[in-house]
Amino acid sequence: MTSSALATPGGFAAGAPPTAALWSRAHAAITLAPVTRRLRFGSHLIDLATRELSEDGRLRPLSPRVFDCLAYLIEHRDRAVGRDELMAAVWGKADVADTQLAQVMLKARRAIGDSGEAQQMIRTVAGFGYRWVAEVVAESDDPEPPPAADAGITPDEAPAAGPAAIPAPATEPAPRPTSPDRRWWGAGAVLALVLAGLAALAWQRQRLASAPAVPPPAATTAPAGSVPPQADNLVAVLPATVDAPAEWSWLRLGVMEFVAGRLRHAGQRVAPSENVVSLLRSGTDAAALAERVQRTLEPRWQVVPQIRQADAGWTVNLELRERGGAPRAFPGRADDAMTAARIATDQLLGAVGGTATEAATPAASPDAEERLSRIDAALLIDDLETARRLVLAAPAAVRATPELRLREAEIDFVAGRNEEAGRVLARLLDDLPAETYPLLRARVVSGLGAVHVRLGEIAQAERETTDALALLESHGDPALIGKTHMRRGVARSLLGRHDDALADFAQARIAMQLAGDSLGLAQIELNEGALNGMRNHPAAALASFERAAVQFERFGISGELAAALANQVVAHRALLQPAAGLATSERGLALLAGPLNVETAQLIKLRRAQALVDSGRWREADGLLEELSRAIDTAREPGSALLVAIERARVALARGQVEDALALAAPASAATTGPDLDSARADAWLISLRALRRLDRVAEATQAAQAFSTWAESTGNSSVRIQAQLALAEQAVAEGRPSAADPLYAQALSDANRQNVPLDLAEVAISWADTLIARGELRRAVPIVGQLDRYAAGDFAAAALQARLYRALGQAQAWRSALDRAQALAGERSLPPDADPEPGKH
């Protein structure tokens, strides 16, 4: 099984199989506009920043959970939200009683004038969850600057559960909560979108003669999520039943692919055989397979080949099953099986509205055609050894044909022999005049683009895929057009051309719908998710990864399902959703019992460890991180080793094992890495600086902070610059220079708000608010802590910071509520000393 997904040249050692892709902000050079936080629907206006709902200008008081429920559904209005997901978002955990969710939903609907009967704004999705369906219009929402150093506050500016007045400040400073810092990209930058055993970019396995007479898709005039009018004309060809000696077993898949290719060549919309074989892997029962194909691909027709050998020759009967209609049979008889299959297919074409046409590529002899079909059958089940043996054993004249040479390159590509695949394709390209074989030449050029992405030669890959698309303008092959747009989108993503990449993915989406390629559509979701991660849009990324996971689970593809789940964990970290991340990592763990390769299994364990750390379950995380540190080959997988070391350093520092933390983080901060790991390296640098200061090595920390800042500016990475600003601010505090620290904090917070990634905001806000509370400047701390109010229900660090502030303010009721939340979320973490004693009791 092959696939297509976003890959980068970096991350793993040169020469290692490109089995991972990086979701890294090294590629995010675009300055993003602030995200609008004021949204209007009907007579209501919801302000996500101030947490206010108004109707015709009048405020409608809401409890925090009712507001969170409305906000989450509105923010995710592009899709249905599952009940467990909504519970995790509102309560911070998924094991909430159904009655609690029902009560909150009832209050939410009442607040906006909706009801369970009307469902004009919130629709119930039976057996799943809810979806926001009302029209929403964004209003202008210019961001306000962070509070000035001497700014006062009014009672209205306090956090939701905060005080009405500011009493005398506490005078004793206190340490930060013992919760590791969690930079979402640094804590797990490697997003394995494609894993070993799955090609990094799909090689479309179709008959080389297939050239459907349909025009290329015009994605510019069709929305990315639309379904073309031809969507109800899909044909799915199933594996054949073979009544012949065992040596003919290859006919089961060989004839399936032959029939599919010939139907496709005649202009039919045929589901790729890879889609059908993916469904076949989970069971061999013919009736069960037909049911799964119908349920998953929703074809109008299914074609079931039946092959029988007799003394008089071969009979191939194609049974055509139309949805809602009676089956029809189309037989073919000949001395050999492939000729019989061709005769039967040509008869069937009339029934589905097609016409038999001759190939537009070099004609193959009967012997060559049989060999190609046997190779295709082997490739469909990833039997590379058999496929290669068939290529090497071919007669010289057959092996010299373009079709076999292209299969040879494909085998090398899937096996990871990228340089050899490139050489075979380059030699083949020299022998194919564009004017004679334009479609075949387009396949070769597109294949070269895939190879050069694998080899890290991204600019070359972008040029080749552009050339291939030019060749395809007048030779419409939706499947190849879709794959080539996807390949170019990957290349453009890695070149930092994000808008162009999104346009390519949109065109690929339409082409794959025309081609009936459901797996290809899932791959696009995976790629768009990674691209949105690069663009600092974790919520959009999460939605794409969730949609991809649904499809991969339907097909039973464990490797790519694991990739989608691993990426979801990273997105949940970015969105400060530890409970959801933990639940997703649990799903990933369940996949370890299946046929995952070593790198995939290691990635799943790393994501699980990170989710456990976020949930305060450190002992469990220790076991996984220790196992990974022993198992990962540092020379071959330096990126993975770096991430494991950083995660171990975080936990060590949070536990007070400062020397251990420094020993782990310092080498990582000095590691030579590519730009795809800049954020991870910055993470290590920040941990090292904090460890140095706690060891009273302030002078060393001063020099390191300046070096960090200089390097961060050179990266052009906005996230790395925020980390460096934070490091300089913390260093100024350690040196007793608060007047120098505050402007640095203010700039870092302003930049984090523009990025609109909750984890960015939380890291800066917690550090600054801690400092202000320790200095007794509570008036200035309140609006900063207030920015984290919406996350305090699920995030320990935010809840602990609230408890600390409310205690300092002498607000016993608010303090108790925040303390209860923090203690429920703590796990093995402990609260800072000045958050726990009740206000007024020392």
N, C-alpha and C positions, 0 to 999 in steps of 0.2 A: 504494500500500500504506500503510495506516495502522497505528498501533500505540498501545500504552498503556504509559506508564512514568512513574516518579517524576520530577517536575519542580519547580523552585522558581522564584519570581518573580525572584530575584536572579541574580547571576553575570554576566549580560550587560547591556548598556546598555538602558535603557527604550526600548521600541519595536522592539527587535531581535527577530527570530523566536526563540521560546523553544525553541531547539534543544539545550539542555543542562540537566542537573540537577546539583545539588551534593550530594556526599556530605560533609557538613560537620558538625563536632561542635557547631556553633552551636545545633543542634536537640536535642542530647543533654543535656537537663536532668535526666535520671533518674540517681540515684546507684546504681551497679551493685554488687551483692554480689560478694565475692571468688569467683573460679571455683574449684571443687573440683579439687584436684590429686591426690587419693588415690583410686584406682579399684580395685575388687575384682572378680575373675572366677574362679569356682571356688575353688580353694585358694590362689590367687595374689593378691598385692596389689602394685600398681605405684604408686610415688610419683613423679609427674612433676616435682615441685619438687626433691627430693633425688636424683632419678635412681637409684632403687633398686627392685629387684624382689625380692619375698620369696615363699616358699612355706611355708605353715603356720608363719609366723613366722621362718623361716630365710632369710637373704639368699642370693640367687642371683647371683654375680658375672657381669657382662655387659660385653662390649666396648662402647665408645660407639656404634658403628654398629648393633650388634644392639639396644641399648636404643632408639636413635632410630627404628629400623625398627618395633619394637613400639609405641612411644609414638605414632608418626605414624598407624599403622593404627588404634589404639584411639581416638585423638582424632578421627579421620575415619570412625568406625564407621557413620555414617549412609549411607555410599555406598562404591562400589568406588573404589579408588585405582589410577590408571594406573602402569605400570612407570616411565615417564619422570618422572612426578611424584614417585614414591617415591625414585627415584635422586637427583633434585634436592634432596629434603628431607634425605636421609641423607648424600650425598656433596657436596652443593652444586653439582652439575653433572649433566646428563642423559646425557652420553656415557660411561657406565660399562659395562664389559663385562657381558654377561648372566651370565657365570659368577660374577662378584663378587656380583651381586644374589642369585643362586641360593644361594651359600654363606652369605650373611648370613641369608637367609630360612630355610635349613636350621637354622642355629644358633638363630634366634629361635623356631622351632617346637619345637626340642628343649628350650629353656629353659622352655617353658610346658607341656611334656608333650604336644605335638601332633606331627603328622607330615604329610607330603605325601599319604599314603594316607588317614589319618583325616579331616584337615581339619575338626576339631571347633571350632577357634578361628580359624584363618586359612584362608580358602577361596581357591583359585586361580580367577580369572575368565579363562577361556580367551581368548587373543588380546588381553587388555587388561592385567590386573594382579592385584591381590589385594583381599580384603575381610575385615575382622574380623567374625565372625558369632557369637561367644560373648556371652552376657549379661554386661553390665558394671553394677556397682552403685557409685555414688559414696558415699564415706565423708566424715564431717565433717572439715573441714580448715580450722581457723581460722588466718588468716595471722599470722605472727610479725612483730613490729615490726622495723624496720631496726636494725642493730647500733649500740649506743651508742658515743659518742666514745671511751670508754676500755675498750671491751670487748676481752677477749683471745680467742684462738681455740685450739682443739685441733687435732691432726692430722686428725681426722675432719671438721673443718669446711673444710678446704682444698679447692680445686677438684679435679676427678677426677684430673687428671694432676699435681697439685701436690705440694709437699714435705711431709715429715713433721715438719720443724722449721724455725724461722725464723732464718736467719743474720743477721749484721750487715747493716743496710740500706745501700743505695747512697746516696750523698750528693749526686750531681749531678742537678738537675732536668732534665727533657727535655720537648720539645714534644709535643703530641698527634700521633697518626698523621695524615698528610695525607689524610683521607677526609672529604668534605663531610658535614655533618649532613643527615639525611634525614627530616624530619617527614613522615609518610606522607600526612596530610591537607593539610599546607601545601605539600608538594612537588607536589601535583596534586589540588587539591580538586574541580575541575570534572570530574564523572563524566558524560559525555554518554550518558545512557540513551536519548535519542531525538535523532535527527539530522535535518538538513534533508532535506526530501522525505518525511519520516515524521512524522505528526502526533504531538504530545506526548501526547495521550490519544486512544485509538481511538474512532472514531465507528462504531458497529456498523451496517454497511450491510446491512440486511435489508429485505424487502418490508414496507411499513408495515402491511399487513394481517396480518402473521404474529403470531399470539398462541397459541402451543402450549398445549394443554389439559393441562399438567402442573403440579404444585404447585411453589412455590419451593423451592430446596434448603435443607435444614436442616443447615448446616455445624456447628452446635453438637453434633450427635450423630455426625458422621462425621469421621474423621481427615483432615487436610489432604492426605495423600498417597494416600488410598484411591481406588479406582475404583468408581463406582456400578454397581449390578446391570445397568443399561441399557447398559453400556459396549459390549456386543457387538451392539447394534442400530444402529450408526452407518451412515448413508447418505452417500456422497460422490457429488455430481453433477459430472460432467466437462464441459468445454467441448463444444459441439455441433459436428458436421460440417455444413457448409452447402453445399448444391447449389443455388445461386441467383446472380444477378448480384452484382457487387462491392458495390453500395450496401446489400446486405443482410448484409454481413459482421458488423455489430454483433450479429446474432442468435447468433453463436457464444457470446458471454458473456452477452448479454441473456436468452436462453432458459435458459441454465444457472442464472442467478440467479433467474429466474422460477420454474423448476421447484423449485429448492431452497427458495425462500420458501413456495411452496404446500405442499410436503411438511412443512415446518416448522410451518406454520399448522395442519396437520392433526394435529400432535402427534408428528411423527417427529423423531428425533435426527439432524440433518443437519450435516455439517461445513461451517463457514462458507466461502463462495466465496473469500474472501481466502486461506484456507489452500491451496486448490487452485490458485489463480492464482499464488501464490508458488512452488509446485512447477513450474508451467508455464513460468515465466520462464527456467529453465535449459535448456529444450529444448522443441521443438514436436512431436516425434514422438508420435503418439497411444499407441502401445504402450508406449513408454518412460514417458510420463506416467502411464498406468494402473498400471504397475509401481511407480513412485515413490509414487503416492497410496496404493497398497496397503501398501507397505513403511513409509511414514511415518505415515499416519493409521490404518491397520489397520481399514478399514471392513468391515462384514459384506456390504454391497451397494455396488456402483458402478452409477450410472445414466449411460448415454452417449446423449445426444440426437442424432438424425440428422434433418436438415431438408432438405426438397426442395420446390422450387417447380415446378409444372406448369400447363398450361392450365386444368385443372380446379380449381386452387387450391393449397393448401399441405398437405403431409403432414409431421407430426412423429412420428417413431418413437422411443420410449424403450426402449433395450435395458437390461434389468436383469440384472446379472451378480452372482450370489451366490457368496460364497466356497465353493468346493468343489461348486458346482452348475452346471447347464447354463443358458446365457443364455435369457431370455424377452423377447418383444417386446410393446410396448403402443403401438399406433398411434392417432393422432388426425388427422382431416381436417377442414378448414374453409376458408373464403374468405380468412382472414388467419392469419398464423403464430402469433400469441399465442393465439387461440382454439383452434387445433389443438393447441398445447402444453398448454392447460388440459384439453382432452378426454383427451389421452394421460396426463397426470399423474393425473387422477381415476381412470382405469383402473388405473394402476400402484399407487395407494394400497392397494387391496385386497390386493395381493401382499405388501406390507410391513407389513400390519396397521393401516393408517390408514383414516380416513374423510374424504371431502371435506366441508369446511365453508365457510360463507360468511364473508366478512370482517367483523371487528368494528370496522372503521374506515370512514370515508366511502368509498363505492363510487366506483371510477374508470371513466370511459367507455372504450371500446376505444381511442380515439385517445390519451387520457391514459395508459392502461396501456402502450401501445406507446412513448410518449415516455419514461415512467418507466423502462422496460426499457432503452431506448437510453442514458439518463443513467446508469443503474446499470452498464451495460457500459463506458462511458467512465470512470466512477469506479474500477472494478476495476483499470484499468491506469493510473490517475493521469492520465488525459487531461482535465485540468480545463478546458482551452480548449473542447474539444468539449462537455463537460457544461454549461458556462456558456452556450454558444451555443444549446444545445437548450432551456435554461430561458428565455432571453431571447426566443427565437423562438416560444414556446408561445402559443396563443391566450389572450386575457385570462381567459376562464372557466377554462381548464386551469391557468394560472399562479396563479390564486387558490386552488386546491385545497390543503388542508393537506399532502398528499404532496409536491407540487412545492415548496411553500414550505420544507419541511424539507430537501429536496434542495438548495435554494438556500443554506440556512444551512450545510449540510455542505460545499458547494463553497467557501464563504468560509472556513470553519474550516480545511480542509485547505490552503488557499492562504495561511493565516496572517493573514487579514483578521478578526481576532478580534472587534473592536468591532462590525463590520457583522454578523457571524454572531450576536452577542448581540442586536442590534436586531431581526433577522429572527425569532429565536426568541421574544423577548419579545412581539412583535406577534402571533405565531402563538399563543402561550399565552393571550392575551386572548380569542382566538376559539374556544378548545377547552374547553367545560365538562367538568369532571372526571367528572360522572355520565354523560355521553354517550360520551366517548372517553377512558377512563382510561388505556389502554395507550399511545395516541398522546401523551397529555399527559405520561405518565411519560417517554417518549422525549425530549420537548422539555425537560422539567425536568432530566433527566440531561444532555442536551446543554448546557444553560445552566451546569451544574456544571463541565463540561469547559472551557467558554469562560472561566469565572471563575478556574479554576486557571491557565489560560494568562495571564490578565490580572493575576495576583497577588492576586486578591481571594479569599483562601483560606477565610476564615470563611463568606463567602457561598456558595462552592462546597460547603462541608461541609453547610450548611443545605439547599441545593438537592438534593444527592444523597440526603440523608436523606428529603426530601419525595418524591423519585422512588421510593425503595425502599418507602415507605409506600403509594404508589399501586400498586406491584407485588405487594403482599402477597396480594391475591386474584386477580391476573392473572399467573400464572406464565409468564415468558419467560426461560428460563435464560440465554440469551445476553445479554439486556439487564440482567438481575440481576447477572450476572458483571461486565460492564463498569461498572455503576454502583457495585458494591462496590469495584471497583478504583479508580474515580475518588475515591470517598470515602476509601479507604485512603491514596491519594496526599495528599489534602487534610489528613487527620488526621496523616500523617507530618510535613507541613510546619508543622502547628500544634503539634508536639511531643508529640502523643498517640500514642505509639508502640505501646502495648499495644492500643489500639483499632484502630490501623492494621493490626496483625498479624491481629486478628480479622477485619477486612474482607477482607484478602488471603486468609485461610483460606476464608471464604465464597465469595469470587470463584473460588477454585480449584475448589471442588465444583461451582459453577454452570457453569463453563467445561467441566468434564468432562462434565456433563450435556448441554451444548451441542455437545460434540465439537470444541471450539476448542483445538487443540494450540498454535497461535501465542499465543493468550491465556494459556495455561498458561506458556509461555516468558516472556511479559511479566511474569507474576506473579513468576517466579523473579528476573527483573531487578529488580523493585521490592523484593522481600524482601531481595535482596542489598544494595541501596542503604540500606534501612532498618536492616539489621544493621550496615552501615558506620556509620551515624549513632549506633547504640547501642554502638559500640566493640567489635563482635564480628567482627573481620576474617576469622577462620577460617570462620565460618558464612556470611559474605558471599561469600567466595571459592567455597565449595561451590555457592551459588546461581548465581553468575556462570558457573561452569563448566557447570552443568546447562543454563542458558539458552543458552550458546554452542553446546552440542551440538545443541539444537533449531534454532537459527537457521542453523547450518551445514547441517543436514539440509534445511531449506527453501531454502537458497541466498540468504538475506537478508543481504547484505553490510553494510548500514548498522548494523543492530542487532547483528550479530556483532561488528562493530568496537567498538560500545559495550561489549558484554560483555567483550571482550578488554582494552579499555582499563581497565575497572574491575578486572579480574583483576590487571593490573600494579600498581595502587594497593594491592590487598590483599596481593600478594606483598611489596611494600615494607614494609607494616605488619608482616608476619610474618617479616621479615628473611630472605627467600628470593630473593636477587638472581639466582641462576641460573635459577630458574623464571620470574622476572619478565622476564629477558632472552629466554628462549625464547618466552614469550607475546607479547612485543613484536615478535618476529620474525614470528609469525603475523599480527599486525596489519599489519606492513609489507607483507605479501603482498597485502593487500586494497587497497592504494593503486592497483594496476593496474586495479581495477574501478570501477564508477560511484559513487564516494563524493563527497559534497559537500565544499566547501572547509573548513567547520568540522570535519567528521569527519576529513578528512585531516590537518588541523593537530593535532587531538587525538591521533591515532595517532602523529604525529611527536614530540609532546611526551612521550608515554608511552615511546616508544623512546629518546628522549634521556635521560629519567630512569633507565631501565633500564641504559643505557650508562654513566651516571655511577656507578650503584651497582656496576657491574662494573669500574670503573677504566678504561674506554675513553673517555677524555676528549676526544681529538681528534675522534672520530666524533660525540660528543655536541655538541661545539662547532659543527660544521657544521649540525646540525639546529636548535640553539638560535639560531644567527645567522640562519638562513633564516626561522625563525618570528618573530624579532624584527622582521624587515623586512616580513613578510607580514601580520602581525596589525594590524588597524585598532584602535588604542588607544581611540579615542572610542567605537567600536561594540562592542568586546569588551574592556573594561577588565579583566575577571576573567582572561581568557586572557593578556593582556599582563602582568598582575601575576605570574602563575605562571611565565612564561618569564623575567622579570627576576629572580625569586627563585632560580630554578635556575641562571641564569648567575652570580648573586652567590655561590652556594654553591661553585661550581667555582673562581671567582676567588679566594675566600678560602682554599680548600684549596691552591691553587697559590702562595699568598703574594702575590697581586696585590691587596693590601689596599685601596688607594685605589679600584681598579675595583670591588671588592666593595661598598665603602661607597657609591659613586656609584650602583650598581644597587639596593642594598637600602634605603637611606635614603628615597628617594621612595616606595617600596612600603610601608614601615612607616608613613608619614604619609598614605597614600592614604585617601580616604573610601570605605569599602566597607560593604556590608550585613553582617549577622551571618553570612551563608553563607560569607564569606571571612575571618572573624575569625582562624581558625587560620593562614591564609596570611599575613595581616598580622603575626601574632605571630612567624611564621617570619622575616619580613623584619626585624622589630625585633631578634630575637636575633642575626641575622647582623650587623646594624649595630652592636650593642653590642660584639661580638667584634672587629669591624674597628676601632672607636674605640680600644679598649684596646691593640690591636697597634700603633696609630699614636701611642701614649702620650698620648691625649686622654682621660685617666682622669676628669677632672672632668666633661667633657661626658657621658661614659658613666654616671657616677653619677646625674646629673640624668635622663638618658634611662631608666635602669633603674627609677627611682622612678616616672616617668611611665608606663612600660610596666606596672608592677605595679598602679598605680591603674586604668588602662584595663582590664587583664585581669580585675580583680575586678568591673568593671561589666558584663562580657560574660555572666557566668553560665556560662561555658564551662570545664569542668573541664580540658580539655587545654590551653587557653590559660593557665589558672592554673598548671599544671605548668611550662610554658615560662617564665612570669614568675618562679616560684620558682627555677628553674634560673638565670635571668638574674641575680637578686639574689645567689644563692650565688656565681656566678662573679665578680660585681662585688666581693663581700666578699673573695674570694681576691686579686683584683687590688689591693685597697686594704690588703692585709696584715692582714686580720681573720679568721683561720681559725676562731676560736671563734664568730663570727657566721655563717660559711659553713656549718659542719657541720649545725646544726639545719635550715637551709633545704634542704640536700641531702637530709637524712634525710626531711623531709616530702615533698619532691618524689619521692623514691624510693618511699616508702610509697604515695603517690597513684598513681604509675605502676604499681606492683604491683597495686593495686586495679583499675585500668583493664584490666590484663592484655593490653596490646598490646605485643608484643616491641620494637617500635621506640621506644615511649615509655621502656620500661625501659632499653634500650640507651643512649639519649642521656643520661639522667641518670646511669646507672651508670658509663659511660665517663668523663664529666666529673668525677665525684666520685673515681673510682679513680685517674685521672690526677693529680689534686691530692694524694691521699694518697701515691701512689708518689713524687711529687716532694718531698713533705715527709718521706719515709722512714718513713711509718707503714704498714708493710707488713702487720702483723697485721690492721689494720682494712680494708686494701684487699682481702685475700684473699676474704672472703665476698661482697664486692660483685662482684668479678671472677667468682666462682664462679656467680653468677646468669646470666652470659652464656655459660657453658660449652657449653650445648646449641646455641648459634648459631655458635660459633667455627669449625665445620667449613665453613660457607658464607658467613660475613660477615667481610669484611676487618678492619673496625675491632675487632670482638671478638677475632679471632685476633691482631691486632697488640698489643692490650692484654694478652692472655695472655702473649705473648712478652716483653713489657716486664716484666711482673710476675715471670715465672719467672727472667729474667735477674737481676733485683734480688735474688731469693731465692737465687740461686746454684744453681738446679736445672737442670743442663745438659741432661739427657735430656728433661725436660718442655719446656724452652726450645726445643730443637731441633725437637721435634714441632710446637709452636705456630708457630715461625718458618717452618717449611716450609709450613704451612697458609697463613700470612699472605702469603708470597711467591708462592704459587700463585694467590692471590686478588687480588694487588695490581694487576695491569694496569699503568697508568701512575702509580700511587701509590707513594710511598716510605715506608719504615718510619721511625719516630722514631729518632734516634741511639742512644738507650739500649736499644733492642730488638734491635739487630743484632749488636754485638760479642759473642763467646762469653763466658759468665760467667767471670770471673777474668782476662780478657784486655782490656787497655785500650790 
